[in-house]
Amino acid sequence: MEEPDVYRIALGMIPGIGGITARKILAYTGSAEAVFSVPKKTLLGIPGVGDLLADRIRNTAILDQARRELEFINKRRITCLLYGENAYPERLLDCHDAPMLLYMLGKVNLNGSSMISIVGTRRPGSYGMDMCKCLVRDLASMNREMVIVSGLAYGIDHCAHKSAMENGLDTVAVLGHGLKYMYPALHRQVAAKITRQGALLTDFASDQKPERNNFIRRNRIIAGLSDVTIVVQSGHKGGALITADIANSYHRDVFTFPGRVGDPASAGCNQLIKTHKAALIEGAGDVAYLMGWDTDQPAEMEKPEKLFHGLSDKEKQIIEILRSEGHVSLDRISLKCSIPLSRISGVLLNLELAGLIKCLPGDVYCTDG
C-alpha cells in the first residue's frame, strides 16, 4: 500500500491543475488517495475537470513522480502541508487561490497569533534599511511570539529575515522555486539559519527551478500567510507592490512608510498611501495601534447577547468565528464548523437575510456591523 503522502504530493503535481480545481476534486472525492482511484466518469462529473485533466490524473506516471519527490522529502526532513489538514496555515484558507500543497523545511507555527509580512525593494537606500531594522526590533520588543514573513530576495526581504533572527523572532522565507535550489545563491547561508529559526516554505516541487513568473506566484503566499503586509520601501514598480495588491484583495491590512517627495526609491510607498491602498506608519507603535494590539486603548464594547437569540448552535458558531476573525472564506467556515459545502451556503444565506452577516466578493463573509 502506498504511503498517504504519495497521493498528497501527486495531487499537487498534476500538470494544469491549480489550487482551486484541486480543492474541488478533493471535496468531491473525499481524500487525496481517492482522487487516483475513482473512475474517469466520476472525475468528469466534477466542475472544471475535462477529458485532458482526467487523463492526467489517471496517468500512473504522476504517482511515480510523486514517489521520487517523497524520497527527496524524507531525506531532507521536509514537511508536506495539504489544504484542509490541521497543520495547513489557517490564514491561507481565506484565500481563493491558496496552494493545494506546501513544502516546509524547518519548524515554525504557521498559525501563530501574530504573522507579519515585510517586503520592499531589492535596492533599498539607507533610509529603507534603517526603517526595516528599527521596525523589526521594536515589534520584537512588543511580542516575542511574532513571526516575520518575507521572500528572501535581496534588499528589504533579506534585511527583514536577518533582523528577525537577530531579535529572537522566527521567520518564514517563501521561495519561488523548489527546495533543491536556492535563489539568490548568495543567501544560502542565511537560508540555512532560517531553517533553524523558522522555515523555508514553497508550493513548488523540489525540481522546479527559479523562474520569473514563480516569484510573482509566491507573492500570494507571502500576503496570505499574514495578518498585515508592510511595504518598507519600494519604487513605482516591483514585487512588493504586487504583494500589497494581493493582500488588499484578501481583505488584509497593508501598511507602508512614507518617503521623501521625489525620491524614486519610495515612489511606490507614497502612491500606496495616496491611493488609499495602504495606511501610513512611522514605526512599530503605529502597527500595534492600527492592528488593535495596543493594550492602552479602550477595549471594543461587546455586542449585546440578544444577537444570538433564536439562532442554532451552528449559526452561533459561525457568528463567533466572523466576530473574532473578521473576513472569513466560505471554505474556511465550512472546515471550522464541520458543515459540508453542500449545506453551508443555506446556513449562511439565512444569516445574511437576517441582517447578521454580509457576503463579500470571492465568497468571503463578515459580520454586518
C-alpha positions as CSV (number, residue, x, y, z in Angstrom):
1,M,0.0,0.0,0.0
2,E,1.3,3.5,-0.9
3,E,2.1,5.9,1.8
4,P,-0.6,8.6,2.1
5,D,2.0,11.3,1.4
6,V,2.4,9.9,-2.1
7,Y,-1.1,10.8,-3.1
8,R,-1.0,14.2,-1.4
9,I,2.1,15.1,-3.3
10,A,0.8,13.7,-6.6
11,L,-2.3,15.8,-6.3
12,G,-0.2,18.9,-6.1
13,M,1.9,17.8,-9.0
14,I,-0.7,17.2,-11.7
15,P,0.1,19.4,-14.7
16,G,-2.5,22.0,-15.5
17,I,-4.3,21.8,-12.1
18,G,-4.4,24.9,-9.9
19,G,-5.3,25.1,-6.2
20,I,-9.0,26.0,-6.9
21,T,-9.6,22.9,-9.2
22,A,-7.6,20.6,-6.9
23,R,-9.7,21.6,-3.9
24,K,-12.9,20.9,-5.9
25,I,-11.6,17.5,-6.8
26,L,-10.6,16.8,-3.2
27,A,-14.0,17.9,-1.9
28,Y,-15.8,15.6,-4.3
29,T,-13.6,12.5,-3.8
30,G,-13.1,12.9,-0.1
31,S,-9.3,12.2,0.1
32,A,-6.1,12.5,-1.9
33,E,-5.9,8.7,-2.3
34,A,-9.4,8.5,-3.7
35,V,-8.6,11.1,-6.4
36,F,-6.4,8.5,-8.1
37,S,-8.8,5.5,-7.7
38,V,-12.2,6.8,-8.7
39,P,-13.4,6.1,-12.3
40,K,-12.8,8.6,-15.0
41,K,-16.6,9.1,-15.3
42,T,-16.6,10.3,-11.7
43,L,-13.8,12.8,-12.4
44,L,-15.6,14.1,-15.4
45,G,-18.6,14.9,-13.2
46,I,-16.5,17.4,-11.2
47,P,-16.8,21.0,-12.3
48,G,-13.6,22.1,-14.0
49,V,-12.4,18.6,-14.9
50,G,-12.4,17.8,-18.6
51,D,-11.0,14.8,-20.6
52,L,-7.4,16.1,-20.7
53,L,-7.2,16.7,-16.9
54,A,-9.0,13.4,-16.1
55,D,-6.5,11.5,-18.2
56,R,-3.6,13.3,-16.5
57,I,-5.0,12.2,-13.1
58,R,-5.4,8.7,-14.3
59,N,-1.9,8.5,-15.7
60,T,0.2,6.4,-13.3
61,A,3.3,8.4,-14.2
62,I,2.3,11.1,-11.8
63,L,2.4,8.7,-8.9
64,D,5.9,7.6,-10.0
65,Q,7.0,11.3,-10.0
66,A,5.4,11.7,-6.5
67,R,7.3,8.7,-5.2
68,R,10.6,10.3,-6.3
69,E,9.6,13.5,-4.6
70,L,8.7,11.7,-1.4
71,E,12.2,10.2,-1.3
72,F,13.7,13.7,-1.5
73,I,11.3,14.9,1.1
74,N,12.1,12.1,3.6
75,K,15.8,12.5,3.1
76,R,15.7,16.3,3.8
77,R,13.0,16.0,6.5
78,I,10.6,18.3,4.7
79,T,7.1,18.6,5.9
80,C,4.1,18.4,3.5
81,L,1.1,20.6,4.3
82,L,-2.1,19.7,2.4
83,Y,-5.0,22.1,2.1
84,G,-7.6,21.5,4.8
85,E,-5.4,19.5,7.1
86,N,-4.7,20.7,10.7
87,A,-1.2,21.9,10.1
88,Y,-2.0,23.9,7.0
89,P,-1.9,27.7,7.5
90,E,-5.4,28.8,8.6
91,R,-5.0,32.2,7.1
92,L,-4.5,30.8,3.6
93,L,-7.9,29.1,3.9
94,D,-9.4,32.5,3.3
95,C,-7.5,33.0,0.0
96,H,-9.4,31.8,-3.1
97,D,-6.1,30.9,-4.9
98,A,-4.4,29.2,-1.9
99,P,-2.0,26.4,-2.9
100,M,-3.1,22.8,-2.6
101,L,0.2,21.7,-1.1
102,L,3.1,23.4,0.6
103,Y,6.6,22.1,1.3
104,M,8.2,23.3,4.5
105,L,11.8,22.9,5.6
106,G,12.3,23.9,9.2
107,K,9.9,24.2,12.1
108,V,7.6,27.2,12.8
109,N,4.0,27.8,13.9
110,L,2.3,29.0,10.7
111,N,-0.9,29.6,12.7
112,G,0.7,31.9,15.3
113,S,-1.2,34.8,16.8
114,S,0.8,37.4,15.0
115,M,2.2,36.9,11.5
116,I,3.6,40.0,9.7
117,S,4.9,40.2,6.1
118,I,7.7,42.7,5.5
119,V,8.6,43.4,1.8
120,G,10.3,46.0,-0.2
121,T,12.7,46.9,-2.9
122,R,15.8,44.8,-3.8
123,R,17.8,48.1,-3.9
124,P,17.0,49.9,-0.7
125,G,18.7,53.1,0.5
126,S,20.0,53.6,4.0
127,Y,16.6,55.0,4.9
128,G,14.8,51.8,4.0
129,M,17.3,49.6,5.7
130,D,17.1,51.6,8.9
131,M,13.3,51.6,8.9
132,C,13.3,47.9,8.4
133,K,15.7,47.2,11.2
134,C,14.0,49.5,13.7
135,L,10.6,48.2,12.8
136,V,11.6,44.5,13.4
137,R,13.5,45.4,16.6
138,D,10.5,47.3,18.1
139,L,8.0,44.7,17.0
140,A,10.1,42.0,18.7
141,S,10.1,44.0,22.0
142,M,6.3,44.0,21.9
143,N,5.7,40.3,21.1
144,R,8.4,37.6,21.2
145,E,5.9,35.1,19.6
146,M,5.6,37.2,16.4
147,V,6.6,35.6,13.1
148,I,8.2,37.7,10.3
149,V,7.4,36.6,6.7
150,S,9.2,37.6,3.6
151,G,10.6,36.4,0.2
152,L,14.4,36.0,0.8
153,A,15.1,38.4,-2.1
154,Y,17.9,41.0,-2.0
155,G,17.4,44.2,-0.1
156,I,14.4,44.6,2.3
157,D,13.5,40.9,2.3
158,H,17.0,39.8,3.4
159,C,17.1,42.6,6.0
160,A,13.7,41.5,7.4
161,H,14.8,37.9,7.8
162,K,18.1,38.8,9.3
163,S,16.7,41.4,11.7
164,A,14.0,38.9,12.9
165,M,16.6,36.3,13.8
166,E,18.9,38.9,15.4
167,N,16.0,39.9,17.6
168,G,15.0,36.4,18.5
169,L,11.9,36.1,16.3
170,D,11.1,33.2,14.0
171,T,10.9,34.0,10.3
172,V,9.5,32.3,7.2
173,A,11.0,32.7,3.8
174,V,8.6,32.0,0.9
175,L,10.5,30.7,-2.1
176,G,9.7,30.9,-5.8
177,H,11.3,27.5,-6.6
178,G,11.8,24.0,-5.3
179,L,13.9,23.1,-2.2
180,K,16.7,21.6,-4.3
181,Y,17.7,25.1,-5.3
182,M,18.5,28.4,-3.6
183,Y,17.9,31.8,-5.2
184,P,19.8,34.0,-4.9
185,A,22.7,31.7,-4.2
186,L,24.4,34.3,-2.0
187,H,21.6,33.8,0.5
188,R,22.3,30.1,1.0
189,Q,23.9,30.8,4.4
190,V,21.0,32.9,5.7
191,A,18.6,30.3,4.4
192,A,20.3,27.6,6.5
193,K,19.9,29.8,9.5
194,I,16.2,30.3,8.8
195,T,15.6,26.6,8.8
196,R,16.9,26.6,12.4
197,Q,14.9,29.7,13.5
198,G,11.8,29.4,11.3
199,A,11.3,27.7,7.9
200,L,11.7,27.8,4.2
201,L,8.3,27.5,2.5
202,T,7.2,26.8,-1.1
203,D,4.4,25.4,-3.2
204,F,6.8,24.2,-5.9
205,A,8.1,20.6,-6.2
206,S,11.8,20.1,-5.4
207,D,13.0,20.1,-9.1
208,Q,11.3,23.4,-10.0
209,K,14.0,25.9,-10.9
210,P,13.8,29.7,-10.2
211,E,11.8,31.4,-12.9
212,R,10.5,34.9,-13.1
213,N,6.8,34.1,-13.0
214,N,7.3,31.8,-10.0
215,F,8.2,34.8,-7.8
216,I,5.0,36.6,-8.7
217,R,3.1,33.5,-7.9
218,R,4.8,33.1,-4.5
219,N,3.8,36.6,-3.5
220,R,0.2,35.4,-2.9
221,I,1.6,33.1,-0.1
222,I,3.5,35.9,1.5
223,A,0.4,38.1,1.6
224,G,-1.9,35.2,2.5
225,L,0.1,33.9,5.5
226,S,0.0,37.2,7.3
227,D,-2.4,39.5,9.2
228,V,-0.7,42.5,7.7
229,T,1.7,43.3,4.9
230,I,4.2,46.1,5.5
231,V,5.9,47.7,2.5
232,V,9.1,49.3,3.8
233,Q,10.5,50.9,0.7
234,S,9.5,50.4,-3.0
235,G,9.8,52.2,-6.3
236,H,6.8,52.7,-8.6
237,K,7.1,49.1,-9.8
238,G,8.1,45.9,-8.1
239,G,7.1,42.7,-6.4
240,A,6.4,44.5,-3.1
241,L,3.6,46.4,-4.8
242,I,2.2,43.2,-6.3
243,T,2.2,41.7,-2.8
244,A,0.4,44.7,-1.4
245,D,-2.3,44.4,-4.1
246,I,-2.8,40.8,-3.3
247,A,-3.0,41.5,0.4
248,N,-5.7,44.1,-0.3
249,S,-7.6,41.5,-2.4
250,Y,-7.6,39.2,0.6
251,H,-9.0,41.9,2.8
252,R,-5.8,42.1,4.8
253,D,-4.2,45.2,6.2
254,V,-1.4,46.9,4.3
255,F,0.9,49.5,5.9
256,T,3.8,51.4,4.5
257,F,6.4,54.0,5.4
258,P,6.2,57.4,3.6
259,G,9.2,58.5,1.6
260,R,10.6,61.9,0.6
261,V,8.7,63.5,-2.2
262,G,10.6,62.9,-5.5
263,D,12.6,60.0,-4.1
264,P,12.2,57.2,-6.7
265,A,13.1,54.6,-4.1
266,S,9.9,55.4,-2.2
267,A,7.6,56.4,-5.1
268,G,5.6,53.1,-4.7
269,C,5.0,53.6,-1.0
270,N,3.8,57.2,-1.5
271,Q,1.5,56.0,-4.3
272,L,0.0,53.3,-2.0
273,I,-0.8,56.0,0.6
274,K,-2.1,58.5,-1.9
275,T,-4.5,55.9,-3.5
276,H,-5.6,54.6,0.0
277,K,-4.2,51.1,-0.6
278,A,-2.0,51.3,2.5
279,A,-2.1,53.1,5.8
280,L,0.8,55.4,6.7
281,I,3.0,54.2,9.6
282,E,6.1,55.7,11.2
283,G,7.1,52.8,13.4
284,A,6.0,49.7,15.3
285,G,3.8,51.7,17.6
286,D,1.6,52.6,14.7
287,V,1.4,49.0,13.7
288,A,0.3,48.0,17.2
289,Y,-2.3,50.7,17.3
290,L,-3.8,50.0,13.8
291,M,-3.9,46.3,14.5
292,G,-5.5,46.7,17.9
293,W,-2.5,45.3,19.8
294,D,-2.2,48.4,21.9
295,T,-3.5,47.4,25.3
296,D,-3.7,51.0,26.4
297,Q,-6.5,51.6,24.0
298,P,-10.1,51.1,25.3
299,A,-11.4,47.7,24.6
300,E,-14.2,47.5,22.0
301,M,-17.6,47.2,23.6
302,E,-19.2,43.8,23.4
303,K,-22.2,43.5,21.2
304,P,-25.5,42.6,23.0
305,E,-26.0,38.9,23.5
306,K,-29.5,39.2,22.1
307,L,-27.7,38.9,18.7
308,F,-27.8,35.1,19.3
309,H,-31.5,34.9,20.2
310,G,-33.2,32.3,18.2
311,L,-30.1,31.0,16.4
312,S,-29.0,27.4,16.1
313,D,-25.7,26.3,17.7
314,K,-24.1,26.2,14.2
315,E,-25.3,29.7,13.4
316,K,-24.0,30.9,16.7
317,Q,-20.6,29.3,15.9
318,I,-20.4,31.0,12.5
319,I,-21.2,34.4,14.1
320,E,-18.5,33.9,16.7
321,I,-15.9,33.0,14.0
322,L,-16.7,36.0,12.0
323,R,-16.7,38.3,15.0
324,S,-13.3,37.0,16.1
325,E,-11.6,36.7,12.7
326,G,-13.2,39.4,10.6
327,H,-13.3,38.3,6.9
328,V,-13.5,34.6,6.5
329,S,-13.9,32.5,3.3
330,L,-16.6,30.0,2.6
331,D,-14.2,27.1,2.6
332,R,-12.7,28.1,6.0
333,I,-16.2,28.5,7.6
334,S,-17.1,25.0,6.3
335,L,-13.9,23.4,7.7
336,K,-14.1,25.2,11.1
337,C,-17.7,24.4,11.6
338,S,-17.6,20.9,10.1
339,I,-20.5,21.7,7.8
340,P,-20.3,20.3,4.2
341,L,-20.1,22.9,1.4
342,S,-23.4,21.5,0.1
343,R,-25.1,22.7,3.3
344,I,-23.1,25.7,4.5
345,S,-24.4,28.0,1.8
346,G,-28.0,27.7,3.0
347,V,-27.0,28.4,6.6
348,L,-25.0,31.5,5.5
349,L,-27.9,32.7,3.4
350,N,-30.3,32.6,6.4
351,L,-27.8,34.7,8.5
352,E,-27.4,37.1,5.6
353,L,-31.2,37.5,5.2
354,A,-31.4,38.1,8.9
355,G,-29.0,41.0,8.5
356,L,-26.3,39.4,10.7
357,I,-23.6,38.8,8.1
358,K,-22.5,40.1,4.7
359,C,-21.2,38.3,1.7
360,L,-18.2,40.0,0.0
361,P,-16.7,39.3,-3.4
362,G,-14.9,36.0,-3.6
363,D,-17.2,34.1,-1.2
364,V,-15.8,35.9,1.8
365,Y,-18.1,36.7,4.8
366,C,-18.1,39.1,7.7
367,T,-20.5,40.3,10.3
368,D,-22.8,43.2,9.3
369,G,-21.8,46.0,11.6
